[in-house]
Amino acid sequence: MKKILISLCFILLSANGVFAFEDIQIVEPVNKSETTETKTVEVPDVKFDWLDLTKEQRINVLNDFGTLIFNDDSKIHLTKSEFNSKLSKYKKDKNFKHHYMLTNNGVTEDEDAKYNPFYYKKDTLVIYAIQYKNDIHNSLYYTPYGKLYYVDITSDNYPNYPYYSMQYNRKGVLKSAIYFVSPDIQYMFNGEQEFVGVWYKDKLYDIDGKQVSTRENW
């Protein structure tokens, strides 16, 4: 679940919630040779050249990505009403007791879905993620009581690169957007469509090419 891991890493960095997100531990390791049920994921060999560009060139790159992600024809840039219409059936996980038990006991996949647990201080499950195999473009994050917390929606090209994803809270408010160039390179935007930074592996760089953060579990 490469995409789930990367996207929630950003959500946890930026969210203002009741949990100490910096202490949440992601259990499942990143798998760069991930495959789907039917085909191998196409992963391009892309050079990370952000630090070699001028600031003007970086701005042009971001304008191109921003136009692609936030344009009016984007199928996943949703209004609140569109979000509610599309995701209403996921607002509550009716099988939350079963899914909680699976994820809390280390089950990462069954015939219906893939699962991912997120722990507070390694032993308290605070969020579990579900990606149904018949609906791979929606990754759903729930509290232990089955209340929808976040939704991560991917563009049609997922799981092949490049693709982009958008993260919404349960009310349909856009919180972040990510353009995935490759498994190693992701451009991050906030809910106001402002550039946050570009990840290259475990390092985050800003518009000036300055390293501003790192991430674990890479």
N, C-alpha and C positions, 0 to 999 in steps of 0.2 A: 504494500500500500504506500508506494513512494509519495504519491501526491498528497495523501492524507497527512503523512508525517511532516512534509515541508510546510503545507499550508497551516496546520495547527501550530507549528513552531512560531509562525509570524503572529497568529492570533494570540497566543499566549504571551508574546512579547508586548502586544499592544492593548490587550483587553484590560478593562477596569472592572474587575469582578470581586467576588467575595473570597476567592482562593488566593493563596500565595503562589502565583503561577510559576515563578522562577524555581520553585521547589518540585514542580511536577516532573516525574520521570517517565520518559517514553521507553517502553519495553522492547517493542519490535525493532530490530536493526534495519537500517536502510539496505535495500537489495537493488543494486544498480543493474542487475541482469534480469529484472522482472519481466514476466511474460503474462499475457492474458490467457483465457481459456482456449483461444483459437489461433493466436498468432503471436510472434515475437514483436515486442514493442520496438518501433523504429527510433533509434537514438542517434542524432546527428553528431558529428565531430566538429564542435564549434570552438573557436579560439576566444578566450576571454581577453578583450582588447580595451576594456573600459579605461584602464589607467594610461593607455597610449593615446587616447582621444583628447582633443581640446575641449574646453567647456562648451563651446558653441556646437561642436559635433555631438557631445553628450546630450545637449538639449534637443538637437534634431532627432536623435535616436528615441528619446523619451516622447517627443511629439508624435512620432510614428507609432510607437507602442500604445500611447494613450488614445490616439485616434482609433486604432484597431480595437482596443478593449471597450472604450466607452461610447462608440458610435451608436447611432439610433437603430442600426440594423442588428446589433448584438443580441443574440437570443438569450443571453444570460444576464444582461444588464437590465434588471427588473424594477418596475415600480412596486410600491407596497401592495397594491391591488393585484398585480401580476404575480407577485411572490405568494400572496395568500391563496390565489387561485391554483397555482402550481404546486405548492407545498403543504396545503392544508391537511392532507392525509398523514403527514409526517409530524404534526405538532405534538403528538403523544405516541410514544412507543408502547403499544398495547401488550407487547411481550417483554416488557422491560425486566421482569424478574428473571426470565430465561436468559436474556441477552446479558444481563448483569452477571449472572452466574457463569456464563461462558467466558466472558472477557476477564472476569476476576480470577478464573482458573486457568488462564493462559491459552484459551482456544482462540486462534487467529483466523480460522476459516472453516466453513462447513459447506454443504451443498447449496445453500441459499445466499450466503453473504461472506464478506471479510470483516473482521473485527479488530479493534485496536483499543487497548486500555491506556488511560492517563492517570498516573498516581500522584498523590501528594505525599512527599517524603517516603516514597518507595512502597508504602504498605496500605494506603487508603485510596481506593478507586474513586475519583471525583468526576471523571468524564469517560464515557465509552463511545467509540465511533463505529458506525455501521455503513458499509458500502454494499448494497444489494447487487447481486450479479445480473439481475434483469433490469438494473437501473444504475449503471456504473457512473453516470454523470452527476449523481447526487451523493455526497458523503455527509452523513448525519451525525451530529454530536449531541449526546444526551447526558443529563444528570443521572445519578444512580436511581432516581425515581421515574425515569422515562420521560422527563420534560425536555423538549427540544431546546438546545442551547445555541447551537450554530449550525448553519448549512454551508457546505462548500460545493459550488456548482461549477462544472468544467465545460469548456467549449467542445464543439462536435469532434474536433480532431483528437481529443484525449482517447487513449493513452499515448498516442504518438506525438512527438515533438515537431515544431513548437505548438503549444496550446496555452490557454489562459484560464484562470479560475477566479471566481468572485465569492467572497465570504459574507454571509448575511447573518444577523442575529435573528432570534425567533420572531421578531416583529417585522422582519423584512427590511431592516435598515442595513444598507451596505456599509461594511466595516473595513474591507480591504479588497484589493485585487492584485493578482500576481500573473506576470507573463513568464512562462516557463520556456526558455530558449533550449535548455538541455537539462539533464539531471543535476549538473553542477552550477547552472546560471539561472537566476530568477530575478526579475525586476519587480519591485514592490511599490504599490500605491495605496494610499489610505482611502477612506470612504468619501473624502472630498476630492478625489482624483488627483491628489498631490503626490509627487514622487517621494518615497521614503528612503529607498536605497536599492542597490543591486547586490544580491548574494553571489559570491563565487566560493563554492564549497562551504567552508565554515566561517567565512569573513564577509561582513557587510560594508559596502562602500557608498559614500554619499555623492552628490552631484559634483563635488570638487575632487573626487577620487580619493578622499580621505577615509581610512578605515574607521568605522564608528561602533562596530559591535562584532561579536563572535557568537557561534552557536555550538552546542554540544551534540552528541549522538550523530555526528556526520560520518 
